[in-house]
Every structure is written in C-alpha cells, then in structure tokens.
Amino acid sequence: MRVLLCGNDVLLRNVRLALADAGIDVTVVRGDLEDADHVVAFSLALVDVTVPQAERVCQYIQRKSEIPVVALLGAGEDGWGRVEALKVDGYLHRTATRNEIIARLKAIERRGRVHSSPVK
C-alpha cells in the first residue's frame, strides 16, 4: 500500500511513523497542490483537515484520480459532518491507535479496489 499523507502538523509525524513501521510506503506533502501531482501512484490519500486548503486538496486529488481520500481529524471534530463537507471516503481521528489507523486504511483501500473492479 502506498499512502499520500497531506498535512503540515507535527502530529502527522506519529501517523507517518506508525504507517512506515507497518511496512506501508508513505509520502508526505505539505498541502501544496503542486506536491500532489502524481496522486494516481498511491493507494489512498490521508488529508489532515487542519491544512488551510484541505478542501481544495481533497477536490484536487478527487479530480486527478479515483483513489480513496480519508480525512484526518482532530480529537473533538465531528467525523460525519467533515466527510459530507469534504466529500471524502472516510475519516480517522488523530488520537486513533496505530492498529486502528492501519486496519481502517487497509479496509478503505480494499473497498476501493472492489468498487473500481468491473462487475462480471
């Protein structure tokens, strides 16, 4: 699995390390749209919603590819409201455990592959 991690928060360091420790290839971009030019090469994108241009980043990724986009929320944020507002495929809270983050990302990636496969 290759994950595009979009954000500029120090807290993302822990998410990046957890994913890397699990053998997941992680590329971090700061939220600049130009940095995300090769989004089709990733399995999914994890976008920190505290990035000032989070909505634009999500829209850009969705325009350029069909990879799932997952919002990374702060502890007190309403997940469903953000999913609807950003039109993303799911969300995680930054306070989630390492195992929960990895399991949920793998499930989202798996569902994305199933839905993008042709029906026989």
C-alpha positions in Angstrom: 0.0 0.0 0.0 1.2 3.5 -0.9 -0.3 6.4 1.2 -0.1 10.1 0.3 -0.2 11.9 3.6 -1.1 15.6 3.2 -0.5 18.0 6.1 2.0 20.2 7.9 1.3 19.3 11.5 4.0 17.9 13.9 1.3 15.3 14.9 1.5 13.8 11.4 4.9 12.6 12.3 3.4 9.9 14.6 1.0 8.8 11.9 3.8 8.6 9.3 6.0 6.6 11.6 3.1 4.2 12.5 2.4 3.6 8.9 6.1 3.2 8.0 6.6 0.7 10.9 3.8 -1.4 9.4 5.6 -1.6 6.1 3.3 1.0 4.4 5.0 3.3 1.9 4.3 6.9 2.9 4.9 10.1 1.0 4.3 13.3 2.9 3.3 16.6 1.2 2.7 19.9 2.9 -0.7 20.5 1.3 0.6 22.3 -1.8 -1.4 21.2 -4.8 1.7 21.0 -6.9 3.2 18.5 -4.5 0.3 16.1 -5.2 0.8 15.9 -9.0 1.3 12.1 -9.0 -1.7 11.1 -6.9 -2.5 8.2 -9.2 0.6 6.4 -8.0 -0.9 6.0 -4.5 -3.4 3.5 -3.0 -5.1 6.3 -1.0 -4.7 9.8 0.4 -4.9 10.8 4.1 -5.6 14.5 4.4 -5.2 16.5 7.6 -8.2 18.8 7.7 -6.2 21.4 9.7 -4.3 22.2 6.5 -5.7 25.6 5.4 -6.5 24.3 1.9 -7.8 20.9 2.9 -11.0 21.2 0.9 -9.0 22.3 -2.2 -6.5 19.4 -1.7 -9.3 16.9 -1.4 -11.0 18.2 -4.6 -7.7 18.2 -6.5 -7.0 14.6 -5.6 -10.5 13.5 -6.5 -10.2 15.3 -9.9 -6.9 13.8 -10.7 -7.5 10.2 -9.6 -10.0 7.7 -8.2 -8.0 6.8 -5.1 -9.9 7.0 -1.8 -9.5 10.1 0.2 -9.6 9.9 4.0 -9.9 12.9 6.3 -7.6 13.0 9.4 -9.5 14.9 12.1 -8.7 16.4 15.5 -10.0 14.6 18.6 -13.1 16.7 19.0 -14.2 17.1 15.4 -17.5 15.7 14.0 -16.4 13.0 11.6 -19.6 12.6 9.7 -20.0 16.3 9.1 -16.5 16.6 7.7 -17.0 13.5 5.5 -20.0 15.1 4.0 -18.5 18.6 3.7 -15.3 17.4 2.1 -16.9 14.5 0.1 -14.2 12.1 1.3 -14.4 8.3 1.6 -13.9 8.1 5.3 -12.2 9.7 8.3 -9.8 8.9 11.2 -9.1 10.8 14.4 -5.5 11.7 15.1 -6.0 10.1 18.5 -6.7 6.6 17.0 -4.4 3.8 17.9 -1.7 2.7 15.5 -3.6 -0.6 14.9 -6.9 1.2 14.3 -5.3 3.6 11.7 -3.7 0.7 9.8 -6.8 -1.5 9.9 -9.1 1.2 8.7 -6.8 2.4 5.9 -6.4 -1.2 4.7 -10.2 -1.7 4.8 -10.8 1.5 2.8 -8.2 0.5 0.3 -9.8 -2.9 -0.1 -13.2 -1.5 -0.6 -11.8 1.0 -3.1 -10.4 -1.9 -5.2 -13.6 -3.8 -5.0 -15.7 -0.9 -6.2 -13.4 0.0 -9.0 -13.3 -3.5 -10.4 -15.6 -4.3 -13.3 -18.7 -6.3 -12.5 -18.8 -9.7 -14.1 
